Amino acid sequence: MAWYADDELWSVFSPVMFSPERAALAAEVVADSPLFAFPAGARVLDQCCGIGLFVVPIARRGYPVTGVDLSPLLLAQAEKACADAGVQARLERSDVLEYVRPGEFDVVLNLFTSFGYFDDPEQNLQVLRNAHASLAPGGQLLVDVLGKEIYAGWVGPPKVVELDDGMVVMRDTVFDGWTRFRTDWTLVRGETAKHASITCFVYSAAELIALFEAAGFADVECFGGFGAEPYDNHAKRLVVRGIRRD
């Protein structure tokens, strides 16, 4: 079983991965980022929506939004988050490798390093092609990852995150000639420890631009964060935007 299809992993680690702090950050991004200033009524698809961190604030702003994820557990949490917030969204269980709705959306999002999960590079490209096919002409795809240039300065000794009832230790390893990384998670609570490993491709700006163009996107741009900053040595994230022109 692929790691991203393992609901036991999500049940153990989702409270850490999708913390209240991260939810607050997502809401802030949607409210303030110029990259999220979509036209009124834009139909939005959130690939790999998880627990709805972006679905909820996007719906709150009045956009019709669809969230897609493979995990029933995460979708159930997204449904509860929408209900608690008093917003409506369409939530669908599907693999982004297969999810295509021709011309149905004006915006497709893939955020918080949810791109590059598949072991086969062609499958990751297919995710972008599916996004392209699902966009109406003039629509845009926005992908947010930790770029290779940033990751090179970030990876290092294990990182420890203190929790109210324990801690999480994260160890990062780069492999396959700097094309992929693995994060080994250990969650310690009392005398028990849970382990999980996540693998993902890591892309430079040039590599991700080339993938966008191979998938059919035009006018591809890179940003160093959700504030639309330049992608330079001060960048915190790699955010890439492309347009479907045909």
Secondary structure as the mmCIF struct_conf table of DSSP 4:
data_model
#
loop_
_struct_conf.conf_type_id
_struct_conf.id
_struct_conf.beg_label_comp_id
_struct_conf.beg_label_asym_id
_struct_conf.beg_label_seq_id
_struct_conf.end_label_comp_id
_struct_conf.end_label_asym_id
_struct_conf.end_label_seq_id
HELX_RH_3T_P HELX_RH_3T_P1 TRP A 3 ALA A 5
HELX_RH_AL_P HELX_RH_AL_P1 ASP A 7 MET A 17
TURN_TY1_P TURN_TY1_P1 PHE A 18 PHE A 18
HELX_RH_AL_P HELX_RH_AL_P2 PRO A 20 ASP A 32
HELX_RH_3T_P HELX_RH_3T_P2 PRO A 34 PHE A 36
HELX_LH_PP_P HELX_LH_PP_P1 PHE A 38 PRO A 39
TURN_TY1_P TURN_TY1_P2 ALA A 40 GLY A 41
STRN STRN1 VAL A 44 GLN A 47
TURN_TY1_P TURN_TY1_P3 CYS A 48 CYS A 48
TURN_TY1_P TURN_TY1_P4 GLY A 50 PHE A 54
HELX_RH_AL_P HELX_RH_AL_P3 VAL A 55 ARG A 60
TURN_TY1_P TURN_TY1_P5 ARG A 61 GLY A 62
STRN STRN2 VAL A 65 ASP A 69
BEND BEND1 LEU A 70 LEU A 70
HELX_RH_AL_P HELX_RH_AL_P4 PRO A 72 ALA A 85
TURN_TY1_P TURN_TY1_P6 GLY A 86 GLY A 86
STRN STRN3 ARG A 90 ARG A 93
TURN_TY1_P TURN_TY1_P7 VAL A 96 GLU A 98
TURN_TY1_P TURN_TY1_P8 PRO A 102 GLY A 103
STRN STRN4 PHE A 105 ASN A 110
BEND BEND2 PHE A 112 THR A 113
BEND BEND3 PHE A 115 PHE A 115
BEND BEND4 PHE A 118 ASP A 120
HELX_RH_AL_P HELX_RH_AL_P5 PRO A 121 SER A 134
STRN STRN5 LEU A 135 VAL A 145
HELX_RH_AL_P HELX_RH_AL_P6 LYS A 148 TRP A 154
BEND BEND5 PRO A 157 PRO A 157
STRN STRN6 LYS A 159 LEU A 163
TURN_TY1_P TURN_TY1_P9 ASP A 164 ASP A 165
STRN STRN7 GLY A 166 PHE A 175
TURN_TY1_P TURN_TY1_P10 ASP A 176 THR A 179
STRN STRN8 ARG A 180 ARG A 189
TURN_TY1_P TURN_TY1_P11 GLY A 190 GLU A 191
STRN STRN9 THR A 192 PHE A 201
HELX_RH_AL_P HELX_RH_AL_P7 ALA A 205 ALA A 214
TURN_TY1_P TURN_TY1_P12 ALA A 215 GLY A 216
STRN STRN10 ALA A 218 PHE A 223
BEND BEND6 GLY A 224 GLY A 225
TURN_TY1_P TURN_TY1_P13 PHE A 226 GLY A 227
BEND BEND7 TYR A 231 ASP A 232
TURN_TY1_P TURN_TY1_P14 ASN A 233 HIS A 234
BEND BEND8 LYS A 236 ARG A 237
STRN STRN11 LEU A 238 ILE A 243
#
